[in-house]
Amino acid sequence: MPQMATKSDEDFMRQALALGRLGLGQTAPNPSVGCVLVKDGQVIATGITQKGGRPHAEAMAIAAAGEAATGATAYVTLEPCAHEGQTPPCATTLIEAGIARVVYAIDDPDPRVNGGGAAMLRDAGLAVDRDVLSDAARRDQRGFLLSKTDDRPMVTLKLAVSDNGFMRTPSGTDKWITGELSRQMGHKLRAQHDAIITGSGTVLEDDPSLDCRLPGLSDASPVPVVMGRSDLPTESKLAKRSKSETVLHYNDEPPQVVLNDLATRGITRAMLECGPKLAAAFLSADLVDELALFKAPHQIELDGESDISRMGLDLARFTLVAAHRLADDTYSHYYRNKEDA
């Protein structure tokens, strides 16, 4: 009988990365990490960083494995932490569980870790390998990494445009440009971010609620952030939300200052849903890391320069990484080019 192919380190790390993506937007200020425990070529347990940032993925996987963790290999998307916080260091947890080998994707730039976790593991006699699928892990952890290296969250600019580049419709017509599936995907993106940024003009014009309205994800709504001088109208949806939830409001602060302040609040992933003027400010300051572009097939009858042109969006500075059809619409996701990062 033919032998079954054995899974490689990369195969198991792909599983860990997929797990880590499930928690994006839900674990700040901690990163969303995935962990897979493997023994004799078989997955015996998995873990993901829990909502709010703890317990960590390694602790969840080890708790699920129990005594079977002894002698296993742990695949982790980020270097296990080495500092004592509200929970013991993950490096210590792995050592005490009897893990024999740890494979991780990227180093943790937090100065409390930054190689310290790997050193603890090696000092305890564990085999340690790093840089497995590191590029994919850096993309997934971009928000956490930027919060440590640049003191700001990553920014995703979300745009819904017509075929001729407009983000608005004529007065008195249906305000929706894209279809229902695109709007659902937009809500999924909201759930994957810690904060959602808009301008005061958008609040006055559209009265958005900026929450996540997908079934089962009502508690995954990002923190609303409003930039602009105008106060929130008393009866606006955001003003009503602010009575029981955090709604941040910045007046004349430039994008960099706003992002720096958001980072001090533990926000690592921010989505920008706004008009062309505010989008242009972030683009010109080189503060857009990812682009989520929803495009409808129809044109909108408006005169003048298109909104996309007005904001100065140069797609040549981004790399297309995913494209999907959503009924009649197209959804394209871009990463900023490495040389521009």
C-alpha positions in Angstrom: 0.0 0.0 0.0 1.3 3.5 -0.8 2.5 5.5 2.2 0.6 8.6 3.2 2.5 11.8 2.7 3.7 13.3 6.0 2.9 16.9 6.7 5.7 19.4 6.9 6.4 22.2 9.3 4.9 24.6 6.8 1.7 22.6 6.6 1.2 22.7 10.4 2.2 26.4 10.5 -0.5 27.1 7.8 -3.0 25.6 10.2 -1.7 27.8 13.0 -1.9 30.9 10.8 -5.5 30.1 9.9 -6.4 29.8 13.5 -4.7 33.1 14.3 -6.7 34.9 11.7 -10.0 33.9 13.4 -9.2 36.3 16.2 -8.2 39.4 14.3 -9.8 42.4 15.8 -10.8 40.7 19.0 -7.6 40.3 21.0 -6.1 43.9 21.3 -3.8 45.0 22.7 -2.3 41.5 22.3 -1.8 39.8 18.9 -4.1 37.1 17.7 -1.9 34.0 17.7 -2.6 30.5 16.6 -1.0 27.4 18.1 -1.1 23.8 16.8 0.3 20.8 18.9 1.5 17.9 16.9 2.7 14.4 18.1 3.7 11.5 15.9 2.6 13.5 12.9 -0.9 14.1 14.1 -2.6 17.2 15.5 -3.5 16.6 19.1 -4.7 20.1 20.1 -5.1 23.6 18.9 -5.4 27.0 20.5 -6.1 30.6 19.7 -5.6 33.8 21.7 -8.9 34.5 23.4 -11.1 37.6 23.2 -9.5 40.5 25.0 -6.0 39.0 24.6 -5.8 36.2 27.1 -5.5 33.3 27.7 -2.8 33.0 25.0 -2.9 30.5 22.2 -0.2 28.3 23.7 -2.0 28.0 27.0 -5.3 27.1 25.3 -3.7 24.4 23.2 -1.8 22.8 26.2 -4.9 22.9 28.3 -6.8 21.0 25.5 -4.0 18.5 25.1 -3.5 17.7 28.8 -0.8 15.1 29.5 -0.6 14.3 25.8 1.4 17.5 25.3 4.5 15.8 26.7 6.9 15.3 23.8 4.8 17.2 21.3 5.9 19.9 18.8 4.2 23.3 19.1 3.7 25.4 16.0 3.1 29.0 17.0 2.6 32.0 14.7 4.6 34.4 17.0 7.5 33.9 19.3 6.2 32.7 22.7 6.2 35.5 25.3 8.9 35.6 28.0 7.5 38.2 30.4 5.2 37.8 33.4 1.9 39.5 33.1 -1.6 38.6 34.2 -0.7 35.1 33.0 2.7 33.2 33.2 5.0 33.5 30.2 4.0 31.2 27.4 7.6 30.0 27.2 7.3 28.7 30.8 4.0 27.1 30.0 5.5 25.2 27.1 8.5 24.1 29.1 6.4 22.9 32.1 4.0 21.0 29.7 7.0 18.9 28.4 6.9 20.2 24.9 9.9 18.9 23.0 10.1 21.3 20.1 8.8 24.7 19.2 8.4 26.1 15.7 7.4 29.7 15.4 6.9 32.1 12.5 8.3 35.5 13.5 10.1 37.1 16.5 8.0 39.2 18.9 9.4 42.8 18.7 8.0 43.7 22.2 11.1 44.7 24.1 10.0 42.4 26.9 10.3 39.4 24.5 12.4 40.1 21.4 14.2 36.8 21.4 13.8 36.2 25.1 11.1 33.6 24.6 13.2 31.5 22.2 16.2 31.8 24.6 14.2 30.5 27.5 13.0 27.5 25.5 16.5 26.7 24.3 18.0 27.1 27.8 15.4 24.5 29.0 16.6 22.0 26.4 13.8 22.4 23.8 14.5 22.4 20.1 13.5 25.7 18.6 13.1 26.7 14.9 11.9 30.0 13.6 11.0 31.9 10.3 8.6 29.3 9.1 6.1 31.1 6.8 7.4 34.4 8.2 6.1 36.6 5.4 2.5 35.4 5.9 2.8 35.8 9.6 4.1 39.4 9.3 1.1 40.3 7.1 -1.3 38.8 9.7 0.5 40.5 12.6 1.1 43.8 10.8 -1.1 45.7 13.3 0.7 44.3 16.4 4.1 44.8 14.8 3.5 48.4 13.9 2.2 49.1 17.4 5.6 48.1 18.7 7.9 49.5 15.9 6.0 52.7 14.8 3.7 53.4 17.8 0.6 53.2 15.6 -2.0 50.6 14.5 -2.1 49.4 10.9 -4.7 51.1 8.8 -7.1 49.5 6.2 -8.8 51.9 3.9 -12.2 50.5 2.9 -13.8 51.9 -0.2 -17.1 51.2 -1.9 -17.1 52.8 -5.4 -19.0 52.9 -8.6 -17.5 51.8 -11.9 -16.6 55.5 -12.6 -15.0 56.0 -9.2 -17.7 57.8 -7.1 -18.4 57.0 -3.4 -21.7 58.8 -3.2 -25.0 59.0 -5.1 -27.1 61.9 -6.3 -29.3 63.5 -3.7 -32.7 61.8 -3.3 -31.5 58.4 -4.7 -30.6 55.1 -3.0 -27.4 55.7 -1.0 -26.1 52.2 -1.5 -23.5 51.8 -4.2 -22.6 48.2 -3.8 -24.9 45.2 -3.1 -25.8 43.2 -0.1 -23.0 40.7 -0.2 -20.5 43.5 -0.4 -22.0 45.2 2.6 -21.9 41.9 4.6 -18.2 41.6 3.7 -17.7 45.2 4.9 -19.2 44.2 8.3 -16.9 41.2 8.5 -14.0 43.5 8.0 -15.3 45.7 10.8 -15.2 42.7 13.1 -11.6 42.1 12.2 -10.5 45.6 13.3 -10.2 47.2 16.8 -11.3 50.6 15.7 -13.2 52.2 12.8 -12.3 55.8 11.8 -14.5 58.2 9.9 -14.8 62.0 9.5 -17.3 64.3 11.1 -18.6 65.2 7.6 -19.6 61.6 7.1 -21.3 61.5 10.5 -23.3 64.7 9.5 -24.2 63.4 6.1 -24.9 59.7 6.6 -25.4 59.2 10.4 -23.6 55.9 10.4 -23.6 53.5 13.4 -20.2 52.0 12.6 -21.0 48.7 14.3 -20.9 45.1 13.1 -24.3 43.9 12.2 -23.6 40.3 11.2 -25.5 37.6 13.1 -23.5 36.5 16.1 -20.9 39.3 15.9 -22.7 42.2 17.5 -20.1 42.1 20.3 -17.3 42.3 17.7 -18.0 45.9 16.8 -14.9 48.1 16.6 -14.4 51.3 18.6 -15.9 54.3 16.6 -13.4 57.1 16.0 -14.5 60.4 14.6 -12.1 63.0 13.2 -13.2 66.6 12.6 -14.3 69.7 14.4 -18.0 69.2 14.4 -19.6 67.7 17.5 -21.7 64.6 17.2 -25.4 65.6 16.6 -27.3 64.8 19.8 -29.7 62.4 18.0 -27.0 60.7 15.9 -26.5 57.0 16.2 -22.9 57.5 17.4 -24.0 60.0 20.1 -26.5 57.5 21.4 -23.8 54.8 21.4 -21.4 57.1 23.3 -23.8 57.0 26.3 -22.9 53.4 27.0 -19.8 52.7 24.8 -16.5 54.3 24.0 -16.6 56.7 21.0 -13.4 58.7 20.4 -13.5 62.2 18.9 -10.5 64.1 17.6 -10.7 67.7 16.4 -7.8 69.1 14.3 -5.2 66.4 15.0 -3.5 65.0 11.9 -3.7 61.3 11.1 -0.3 60.4 12.6 -1.2 62.0 16.0 -4.5 60.2 16.0 -2.9 56.9 15.2 -0.3 57.4 17.9 -3.0 58.1 20.5 -5.0 55.0 19.4 -1.9 52.9 19.9 -1.6 54.1 23.5 -5.1 52.8 24.0 -4.1 49.4 22.8 -5.6 49.6 19.4 -3.6 47.7 16.8 -5.9 47.5 13.8 -7.9 50.4 12.5 -10.3 50.6 9.5 -10.9 53.8 7.7 -14.4 54.3 6.4 -14.7 58.0 5.3 -15.0 60.5 2.5 -12.3 61.3 0.0 -10.9 64.3 1.9 -9.9 62.3 5.1 -8.8 59.3 2.9 -6.5 61.7 1.0 -5.0 62.9 4.3 -4.1 59.3 5.3 -2.8 58.4 1.8 -0.6 61.5 1.5 0.9 60.7 4.9 1.7 57.1 3.8 -0.5 55.7 6.6 -2.6 53.3 4.6 -1.3 49.7 4.9 -4.1 47.8 3.3 -6.9 48.6 0.9 -10.3 46.9 0.7 -11.9 48.0 -2.5 -15.5 47.1 -3.3 -16.5 48.1 -6.9 -20.0 48.1 -8.3 -20.5 47.4 -12.1 -22.6 50.5 -12.7 -21.8 54.2 -13.1 -23.2 57.0 -11.1 -24.4 60.1 -12.8 -22.4 62.9 -11.1 -20.4 65.7 -12.6 -16.8 66.6 -11.9 -13.8 64.7 -10.7 -14.4 61.3 -9.3 -13.9 60.6 -5.6 -11.1 58.1 -6.2 -9.2 60.7 -8.3 -9.8 63.4 -5.6 -8.2 61.3 -2.9 -5.1 60.7 -4.9 -5.3 56.9 -4.7 -2.4 55.3 -6.6 -3.0 51.6 -6.9 0.6 51.2 -8.3 1.8 51.6 -4.7 -0.2 48.5 -3.6 -0.1 44.9 -4.5 -3.3 42.9 -5.2 -3.4 39.9 -2.9 -7.0 38.7 -3.3 -10.0 39.3 -5.6 -13.5 37.9 -5.4 -16.9 38.3 -7.0 -19.6 39.3 -4.6 -22.8 38.9 -6.8 -22.4 41.8 -9.3 -19.7 43.5 -7.4 -15.9 42.9 -7.3 -13.9 42.9 -4.1 -10.2 43.4 -4.2 -7.7 43.5 -1.3 -4.4 45.1 -1.6 -1.2 45.4 0.6 1.0 48.4 0.5 4.2 47.6 -1.5 7.2 46.6 0.7 9.3 49.5 -0.7 6.6 52.0 0.4 6.1 50.4 3.8 
